[in-house]
Amino acid sequence: MKVLSYIFLLTMSIFETTSGRSACDGYIKPRYPYCGIAADCYYQGLSLLHVGQEQCKLTELGKPGFLKFRAGRCPRDKPKCRKTR
């Protein structure tokens, strides 16, 4: 019986990881704002995890990521980055 439960859990985890969902999706609780700084734009995130999630999505899409992260609000000398879906 234990063997069957392990096989079931293994099968479910395989289906979950190959279901087409992004590994970057998930709920992010807003905390302290962070700015993702890219070469030509800024991304304002609700927290460091939020900016990291956006970085993960950019990596999945094969787009260039952020050069660095900075605590606080983004400056306004560059436009906002488009949010990935």
Secondary structure by P-SEA (a helix, b strand, c coil): caaaaaaaaaaaaaaaaacccccccccccccbbbbbbcccbbbbbccaaaaaaaaaaaaaacccccccccccccccccccccccc
